[in-house]
Structure formats: C-alpha cells, structure tokens
C-alpha cells in the first residue's frame, strides 16, 4: 500500500491495536497525521519496505507496545520514538550494519 495523502483529521477514538504491513508513505507528515488521531492506541506494529521517508517520528503517549520493522529504507536518516508508557519495543532496522540507539528517561 502506498499512502500519497492522509486526511488532516483522523479520529479513531477507540482503536487500541494497529498493524500496518508493507506501507510506503510518500511524506513523513502523513504518518504523523495518521498517528495523531489515535489517542488510546496501545499496540502498534509497522513494517516499512522501500520507503522514501527521510525521517520517522512516533509520538503516542498511550502506546505500550511498538514493533517497528525497517527494510530497504536507504533514505531514512533518523527516527524518533516518544512513547512514555512504552513497555515493549522491537526494532528491526536492516538498513545499517551498525546500530546506535539512545534512550531518554
């Protein structure tokens, strides 16, 4: 699935689990618009394959579980995860031979 546009207002007030597989976002702002309307989301799994994204930001205060799979995303230079309720994180980044992560508390 390729998302070329996302409505600026998405409201799914009861959605607690979201799984996006093999998604391509044309612009990073579309991902942020999609996630901004999910106020009670607890479980998120996303698989990006061959994306044109340069940056990826995930900021969901209610998120408890995040699985993020990055495959063949040569353009992705930076991702930021701001999820204060997070209890489980799985991050698979096959783009780089050497990984560097930092956690802020």
C-alpha positions as semicolon CSV with decimal commas, in nm:
position;residue;x (nm);y (nm);z (nm)
1;X;0,000;0,000;0,000
2;X;0,132;0,345;-0,089
3;X;-0,015;0,638;0,101
4;X;0,010;0,954;-0,106
5;X;-0,226;1,155;0,111
6;X;-0,385;1,121;0,453
7;X;-0,675;1,338;0,572
8;X;-0,552;1,600;0,816
9;X;-0,811;1,490;1,072
10;X;-0,829;1,119;1,151
11;X;-1,023;1,019;1,458
12;X;-1,039;0,661;1,574
13;X;-1,109;0,721;1,943
14;X;-1,141;0,356;2,048
15;X;-0,864;0,197;1,840
16;X;-0,614;0,019;2,066
17;X;-0,428;-0,201;1,816
18;X;-0,297;-0,107;1,473
19;X;-0,091;-0,316;1,236
20;X;0,048;-0,164;0,914
21;X;0,233;-0,401;0,685
22;X;0,438;-0,312;0,380
23;X;0,337;0,053;0,389
24;X;0,503;0,328;0,189
25;X;0,443;0,688;0,294
26;X;0,531;0,949;0,035
27;X;0,586;1,212;0,308
28;X;0,663;1,169;0,679
29;X;0,388;1,413;0,771
30;X;0,131;1,158;0,651
31;X;0,248;0,908;0,914
32;X;0,225;1,176;1,183
33;X;-0,126;1,275;1,068
34;X;-0,237;0,913;1,080
35;X;-0,099;0,851;1,429
36;X;-0,212;1,185;1,577
37;X;-0,578;1,079;1,585
38;X;-0,517;0,758;1,779
39;X;-0,540;0,879;2,137
40;X;-0,581;0,542;2,314
41;X;-0,356;0,332;2,090
42;X;-0,167;0,074;2,298
43;X;-0,019;-0,166;2,043
44;X;0,141;-0,056;1,714
45;X;0,323;-0,268;1,459
46;X;0,455;-0,112;1,138
47;X;0,658;-0,258;0,856
48;X;0,820;-0,011;0,617
49;X;0,965;-0,153;0,298
50;X;1,146;0,058;0,039
51;X;1,016;0,388;0,173
52;X;1,103;0,735;0,056
53;X;1,082;0,867;0,414
54;X;1,381;1,065;0,539
55;X;1,257;1,094;0,900
56;X;1,009;0,900;1,107
57;X;0,854;1,029;1,430
58;X;0,628;0,822;1,653
59;X;0,479;1,016;1,942
60;X;0,191;0,838;2,117
61;X;0,160;0,884;2,496
62;X;-0,067;0,580;2,545
63;X;0,148;0,337;2,342
64;X;0,262;0,032;2,540
65;X;0,395;-0,197;2,267
66;X;0,581;-0,097;1,950
67;X;0,719;-0,322;1,679
68;X;0,895;-0,136;1,402
69;X;1,047;-0,312;1,101
70;X;1,256;-0,106;0,857
71;X;1,358;-0,284;0,537
72;X;1,547;-0,132;0,245
73;X;1,483;0,225;0,359
74;X;1,805;0,378;0,234
75;X;1,665;0,734;0,261
76;X;1,567;0,707;0,628
77;X;1,829;0,904;0,821
78;X;1,654;0,949;1,154
79;X;1,372;0,809;1,358
80;X;1,241;0,942;1,686
81;X;1,024;0,747;1,930
82;X;0,848;0,942;2,205
83;X;0,627;0,696;2,396
84;X;0,638;0,744;2,776
85;X;0,409;0,445;2,851
86;X;0,611;0,200;2,640
87;X;0,668;-0,143;2,798
88;X;0,778;-0,341;2,490
89;X;0,992;-0,236;2,195
90;X;1,102;-0,441;1,898
91;X;1,308;-0,250;1,643
92;X;1,447;-0,424;1,338
93;X;1,648;-0,197;1,109
94;X;1,809;-0,385;0,822
95;X;1,936;-0,063;0,664
96;X;2,256;-0,030;0,863
97;X;2,525;-0,276;0,959
98;X;2,588;-0,096;1,286
99;X;2,308;0,026;1,514
100;X;2,314;0,312;1,764
101;X;2,021;0,378;1,994
102;X;1,974;0,628;2,274
103;X;1,703;0,631;2,539
104;X;1,586;0,937;2,726
105;X;1,408;0,896;3,055
